Amino acid sequence: MENEIKQLLEKVRPLLQRDGGDVEFVSYEDGIVKVRLQGACSGCPGAQMTIKTVIERMLKEQFPEVKEVVGV
């Protein structure tokens, strides 16, 4: 499952990198995916919104077993 999540995150990365940011996969356990936003995204006021509206939505659509995505 982790490899599939990482592959999907690779599709999100270019969007974040355009604005000087990036995303790193941290872990997956019990339906919870943990990611770390980096670069310009790490201190961005919209970081939580990016996690929920972009990353979490994409992961839940692709993998119904994903319950939540959290930033660490």
N, CA, C and O atoms as CSV, one atom per row, in Angstrom:
chain,resi,resn,atom,element,x,y,z
A,1,MET,N,N,0.827,-1.201,0.000
A,1,MET,CA,C,0.000,0.000,0.000
A,1,MET,C,C,0.868,1.261,0.000
A,1,MET,O,O,0.548,2.241,-0.673
A,2,GLU,N,N,1.959,1.230,0.753
A,2,GLU,CA,C,2.827,2.413,0.826
A,2,GLU,C,C,3.363,2.804,-0.543
A,2,GLU,O,O,3.425,3.989,-0.869
A,3,ASN,N,N,3.749,1.823,-1.344
A,3,ASN,CA,C,4.282,2.133,-2.673
A,3,ASN,C,C,3.235,2.796,-3.556
A,3,ASN,O,O,3.553,3.720,-4.304
A,4,GLU,N,N,1.985,2.333,-3.477
A,4,GLU,CA,C,0.910,2.928,-4.257
A,4,GLU,C,C,0.652,4.366,-3.829
A,4,GLU,O,O,0.410,5.236,-4.666
A,5,ILE,N,N,0.704,4.612,-2.532
A,5,ILE,CA,C,0.516,5.974,-2.020
A,5,ILE,C,C,1.644,6.871,-2.516
A,5,ILE,O,O,1.400,7.993,-2.960
A,6,LYS,N,N,2.863,6.382,-2.441
A,6,LYS,CA,C,4.018,7.166,-2.903
A,6,LYS,C,C,3.892,7.503,-4.388
A,6,LYS,O,O,4.224,8.611,-4.809
A,7,GLN,N,N,3.412,6.546,-5.176
A,7,GLN,CA,C,3.241,6.791,-6.611
A,7,GLN,C,C,2.217,7.886,-6.862
A,7,GLN,O,O,2.407,8.726,-7.742
A,8,LEU,N,N,1.142,7.882,-6.101
A,8,LEU,CA,C,0.133,8.923,-6.266
A,8,LEU,C,C,0.680,10.281,-5.834
A,8,LEU,O,O,0.384,11.300,-6.457
A,9,LEU,N,N,1.474,10.293,-4.771
A,9,LEU,CA,C,2.070,11.552,-4.316
A,9,LEU,C,C,3.009,12.133,-5.376
A,9,LEU,O,O,3.182,13.350,-5.458
A,10,GLU,N,N,3.609,11.269,-6.179
A,10,GLU,CA,C,4.479,11.745,-7.268
A,10,GLU,C,C,3.694,12.575,-8.273
A,10,GLU,O,O,4.260,13.450,-8.929
A,11,LYS,N,N,2.405,12.315,-8.401
A,11,LYS,CA,C,1.561,13.096,-9.306
A,11,LYS,C,C,1.231,14.468,-8.726
A,11,LYS,O,O,0.964,15.409,-9.473
A,12,VAL,N,N,1.247,14.585,-7.393
A,12,VAL,CA,C,0.938,15.846,-6.720
A,12,VAL,C,C,2.173,16.743,-6.654
A,12,VAL,O,O,2.061,17.968,-6.685
A,13,ARG,N,N,3.327,16.136,-6.566
A,13,ARG,CA,C,4.578,16.875,-6.362
A,13,ARG,C,C,4.801,18.016,-7.359
A,13,ARG,O,O,5.175,19.109,-6.935
A,14,PRO,N,N,4.590,17.812,-8.662
A,14,PRO,CA,C,4.831,18.916,-9.602
A,14,PRO,C,C,3.982,20.158,-9.312
A,14,PRO,O,O,4.432,21.285,-9.515
A,15,LEU,N,N,2.759,19.943,-8.839
A,15,LEU,CA,C,1.908,21.086,-8.487
A,15,LEU,C,C,2.522,21.897,-7.347
A,15,LEU,O,O,2.526,23.128,-7.382
A,16,LEU,N,N,3.033,21.205,-6.350
A,16,LEU,CA,C,3.646,21.876,-5.205
A,16,LEU,C,C,4.995,22.486,-5.572
A,16,LEU,O,O,5.335,23.577,-5.113
A,17,GLN,N,N,5.755,21.785,-6.393
A,17,GLN,CA,C,7.082,22.251,-6.776
A,17,GLN,C,C,7.018,23.521,-7.606
A,17,GLN,O,O,7.945,24.330,-7.573
A,18,ARG,N,N,5.939,23.704,-8.346
A,18,ARG,CA,C,5.770,24.942,-9.121
A,18,ARG,C,C,5.771,26.168,-8.230
A,18,ARG,O,O,6.200,27.248,-8.637
A,19,ASP,N,N,5.280,25.989,-6.995
A,19,ASP,CA,C,5.211,27.110,-6.052
A,19,ASP,C,C,6.331,27.072,-5.021
A,19,ASP,O,O,6.260,27.768,-4.007
A,20,GLY,N,N,7.364,26.268,-5.267
A,20,GLY,CA,C,8.511,26.217,-4.366
A,20,GLY,C,C,8.356,25.254,-3.207
A,20,GLY,O,O,9.126,25.318,-2.249
A,21,GLY,N,N,7.383,24.369,-3.271
A,21,GLY,CA,C,7.160,23.418,-2.183
A,21,GLY,C,C,7.396,21.990,-2.622
A,21,GLY,O,O,7.861,21.726,-3.730
A,22,ASP,N,N,7.067,21.081,-1.735
A,22,ASP,CA,C,7.207,19.657,-2.025
A,22,ASP,C,C,6.446,18.884,-0.953
A,22,ASP,O,O,6.028,19.452,0.056
A,23,VAL,N,N,6.272,17.582,-1.182
A,23,VAL,CA,C,5.607,16.719,-0.203
A,23,VAL,C,C,6.448,15.467,-0.029
A,23,VAL,O,O,7.015,14.939,-0.985
A,24,GLU,N,N,6.517,15.000,1.217
A,24,GLU,CA,C,7.262,13.788,1.548
A,24,GLU,C,C,6.327,12.821,2.266
A,24,GLU,O,O,5.628,13.206,3.204
A,25,PHE,N,N,6.316,11.575,1.827
A,25,PHE,CA,C,5.552,10.526,2.502
A,25,PHE,C,C,6.275,10.184,3.800
A,25,PHE,O,O,7.491,9.990,3.802
A,26,VAL,N,N,5.531,10.109,4.906
A,26,VAL,CA,C,6.120,9.761,6.199
A,26,VAL,C,C,5.714,8.342,6.594
A,26,VAL,O,O,6.572,7.504,6.875
A,27,SER,N,N,4.398,8.071,6.615
A,27,SER,CA,C,3.961,6.737,7.011
A,27,SER,C,C,2.504,6.504,6.642
A,27,SER,O,O,1.757,7.429,6.325
A,28,TYR,N,N,2.129,5.222,6.696
A,28,TYR,CA,C,0.731,4.806,6.517
A,28,TYR,C,C,0.441,3.738,7.549
A,28,TYR,O,O,1.125,2.716,7.607
A,29,GLU,N,N,-0.582,3.977,8.371
A,29,GLU,CA,C,-0.950,3.000,9.391
A,29,GLU,C,C,-2.418,3.176,9.761
A,29,GLU,O,O,-2.872,4.288,10.030
A,30,ASP,N,N,-3.150,2.075,9.771
A,30,ASP,CA,C,-4.562,2.068,10.163
A,30,ASP,C,C,-5.402,3.092,9.403
A,30,ASP,O,O,-6.269,3.742,9.986
A,31,GLY,N,N,-5.146,3.234,8.106
A,31,GLY,CA,C,-5.930,4.139,7.281
A,31,GLY,C,C,-5.502,5.591,7.334
A,31,GLY,O,O,-6.098,6.437,6.667
A,32,ILE,N,N,-4.477,5.891,8.116
A,32,ILE,CA,C,-3.990,7.272,8.253
A,32,ILE,C,C,-2.677,7.415,7.485
A,32,ILE,O,O,-1.717,6.682,7.722
A,33,VAL,N,N,-2.660,8.367,6.569
A,33,VAL,CA,C,-1.452,8.674,5.813
A,33,VAL,C,C,-0.842,9.934,6.410
A,33,VAL,O,O,-1.523,10.945,6.583
A,34,LYS,N,N,0.443,9.864,6.720
A,34,LYS,CA,C,1.145,11.035,7.243
A,34,LYS,C,C,2.111,11.533,6.179
A,34,LYS,O,O,2.889,10.770,5.606
A,35,VAL,N,N,2.039,12.841,5.931
A,35,VAL,CA,C,2.917,13.478,4.954
A,35,VAL,C,C,3.559,14.703,5.592
A,35,VAL,O,O,3.063,15.246,6.579
A,36,ARG,N,N,4.662,15.117,5.011
A,36,ARG,CA,C,5.355,16.326,5.469
A,36,ARG,C,C,5.482,17.259,4.268
A,36,ARG,O,O,6.068,16.898,3.248
A,37,LEU,N,N,4.930,18.454,4.400
A,37,LEU,CA,C,5.098,19.453,3.353
A,37,LEU,C,C,6.433,20.138,3.573
A,37,LEU,O,O,6.829,20.398,4.709
A,38,GLN,N,N,7.126,20.430,2.477
A,38,GLN,CA,C,8.467,20.999,2.554
A,38,GLN,C,C,8.559,22.271,1.728
A,38,GLN,O,O,7.647,22.618,0.978
A,39,GLY,N,N,9.677,22.951,1.884
A,39,GLY,CA,C,9.922,24.162,1.115
A,39,GLY,C,C,8.913,25.239,1.451
A,39,GLY,O,O,8.545,25.418,2.612
A,40,ALA,N,N,8.470,25.949,0.440
A,40,ALA,CA,C,7.519,27.042,0.646
A,40,ALA,C,C,6.213,26.549,1.249
A,40,ALA,O,O,5.512,27.316,1.910
A,41,CYS,N,N,5.876,25.290,1.033
A,41,CYS,CA,C,4.621,24.735,1.559
A,41,CYS,C,C,4.662,24.513,3.074
A,41,CYS,O,O,3.616,24.494,3.723
A,42,SER,N,N,5.848,24.348,3.636
A,42,SER,CA,C,5.933,24.015,5.061
A,42,SER,C,C,5.415,25.132,5.950
A,42,SER,O,O,4.847,24.855,7.006
A,43,GLY,N,N,5.593,26.372,5.560
A,43,GLY,CA,C,5.128,27.478,6.390
A,43,GLY,C,C,3.936,28.205,5.800
A,43,GLY,O,O,3.513,29.238,6.319
A,44,CYS,N,N,3.401,27.675,4.729
A,44,CYS,CA,C,2.302,28.321,4.022
A,44,CYS,C,C,1.011,28.260,4.836
A,44,CYS,O,O,0.684,27.211,5.391
A,45,PRO,N,N,0.277,29.363,4.915
A,45,PRO,CA,C,-1.001,29.353,5.634
A,45,PRO,C,C,-2.013,28.376,5.018
A,45,PRO,O,O,-2.922,27.914,5.708
A,46,GLY,N,N,-1.864,28.064,3.745
A,46,GLY,CA,C,-2.787,27.149,3.087
A,46,GLY,C,C,-2.345,25.703,3.107
A,46,GLY,O,O,-2.933,24.871,2.416
A,47,ALA,N,N,-1.321,25.382,3.883
A,47,ALA,CA,C,-0.772,24.018,3.899
A,47,ALA,C,C,-1.822,22.987,4.300
A,47,ALA,O,O,-1.934,21.946,3.653
A,48,GLN,N,N,-2.576,23.248,5.330
A,48,GLN,CA,C,-3.587,22.298,5.788
A,48,GLN,C,C,-4.665,22.116,4.720
A,48,GLN,O,O,-5.170,21.013,4.512
A,49,MET,N,N,-5.005,23.205,4.055
A,49,MET,CA,C,-5.990,23.130,2.980
A,49,MET,C,C,-5.464,22.279,1.818
A,49,MET,O,O,-6.212,21.501,1.225
A,50,THR,N,N,-4.189,22.429,1.501
A,50,THR,CA,C,-3.571,21.616,0.448
A,50,THR,C,C,-3.626,20.143,0.813
A,50,THR,O,O,-3.935,19.301,-0.031
A,51,ILE,N,N,-3.330,19.832,2.062
A,51,ILE,CA,C,-3.350,18.439,2.508
A,51,ILE,C,C,-4.758,17.866,2.381
A,51,ILE,O,O,-4.930,16.759,1.871
A,52,LYS,N,N,-5.745,18.594,2.829
A,52,LYS,CA,C,-7.115,18.073,2.854
A,52,LYS,C,C,-7.786,18.100,1.481
A,52,LYS,O,O,-8.385,17.107,1.069
A,53,THR,N,N,-7.694,19.217,0.776
A,53,THR,CA,C,-8.457,19.341,-0.464
A,53,THR,C,C,-7.767,18.737,-1.676
A,53,THR,O,O,-8.434,18.386,-2.649
A,54,VAL,N,N,-6.466,18.610,-1.641
A,54,VAL,CA,C,-5.758,18.050,-2.789
A,54,VAL,C,C,-5.291,16.629,-2.488
A,54,VAL,O,O,-5.738,15.676,-3.127
A,55,ILE,N,N,-4.402,16.490,-1.526
A,55,ILE,CA,C,-3.773,15.192,-1.266
A,55,ILE,C,C,-4.774,14.185,-0.714
A,55,ILE,O,O,-4.874,13.072,-1.229
A,56,GLU,N,N,-5.518,14.560,0.330
A,56,GLU,CA,C,-6.458,13.620,0.937
A,56,GLU,C,C,-7.548,13.212,-0.062
A,56,GLU,O,O,-7.901,12.036,-0.149
A,57,ARG,N,N,-8.066,14.159,-0.795
A,57,ARG,CA,C,-9.124,13.856,-1.763
A,57,ARG,C,C,-8.640,12.851,-2.810
A,57,ARG,O,O,-9.337,11.884,-3.120
A,58,MET,N,N,-7.444,13.085,-3.350
A,58,MET,CA,C,-6.894,12.180,-4.365
A,58,MET,C,C,-6.658,10.775,-3.807
A,58,MET,O,O,-6.982,9.777,-4.451
A,59,LEU,N,N,-6.094,10.712,-2.605
A,59,LEU,CA,C,-5.812,9.413,-2.007
A,59,LEU,C,C,-7.089,8.648,-1.683
A,59,LEU,O,O,-7.160,7.441,-1.915
A,60,LYS,N,N,-8.100,9.334,-1.150
A,60,LYS,CA,C,-9.356,8.672,-0.820
A,60,LYS,C,C,-10.074,8.173,-2.077
A,60,LYS,O,O,-10.689,7.107,-2.062
A,61,GLU,N,N,-9.995,8.941,-3.155
A,61,GLU,CA,C,-10.624,8.513,-4.407
A,61,GLU,C,C,-9.955,7.246,-4.941
A,61,GLU,O,O,-10.627,6.344,-5.441
A,62,GLN,N,N,-8.653,7.186,-4.834
A,62,GLN,CA,C,-7.896,6.055,-5.370
A,62,GLN,C,C,-7.904,4.852,-4.423
A,62,GLN,O,O,-7.954,3.703,-4.863
A,63,PHE,N,N,-7.855,5.131,-3.122
A,63,PHE,CA,C,-7.742,4.076,-2.113
A,63,PHE,C,C,-8.805,4.266,-1.028
A,63,PHE,O,O,-8.590,5.035,-0.091
A,64,PRO,N,N,-9.935,3.588,-1.136
A,64,PRO,CA,C,-11.017,3.758,-0.159
A,64,PRO,C,C,-10.608,3.438,1.283
A,64,PRO,O,O,-11.247,3.910,2.224
A,65,GLU,N,N,-9.558,2.648,1.461
A,65,GLU,CA,C,-9.118,2.310,2.818
A,65,GLU,C,C,-8.418,3.473,3.524
A,65,GLU,O,O,-8.206,3.418,4.736
A,66,VAL,N,N,-8.058,4.520,2.786
A,66,VAL,CA,C,-7.465,5.706,3.400
A,66,VAL,C,C,-8.591,6.505,4.074
A,66,VAL,O,O,-9.557,6.911,3.428
A,67,LYS,N,N,-8.441,6.719,5.379
A,67,LYS,CA,C,-9.435,7.447,6.153
A,67,LYS,C,C,-9.110,8.924,6.261
A,67,LYS,O,O,-10.009,9.765,6.255
A,68,GLU,N,N,-7.822,9.244,6.360
A,68,GLU,CA,C,-7.413,10.629,6.600
A,68,GLU,C,C,-5.950,10.823,6.192
A,68,GLU,O,O,-5.147,9.890,6.219
A,69,VAL,N,N,-5.636,12.047,5.820
A,69,VAL,CA,C,-4.248,12.431,5.565
A,69,VAL,C,C,-3.926,13.564,6.525
A,69,VAL,O,O,-4.661,14.548,6.605
A,70,VAL,N,N,-2.832,13.424,7.247
A,70,VAL,CA,C,-2.418,14.445,8.208
A,70,VAL,C,C,-1.006,14.919,7.910
A,70,VAL,O,O,-0.162,14.155,7.442
A,71,GLY,N,N,-0.770,16.172,8.187
A,71,GLY,CA,C,0.565,16.735,8.036
A,71,GLY,C,C,1.318,16.618,9.351
A,71,GLY,O,O,0.749,16.824,10.423
A,72,VAL,N,N,2.589,16.289,9.264
A,72,VAL,CA,C,3.428,16.191,10.465
A,72,VAL,C,C,4.611,17.121,10.354
A,72,VAL,O,O,5.435,17.184,11.266
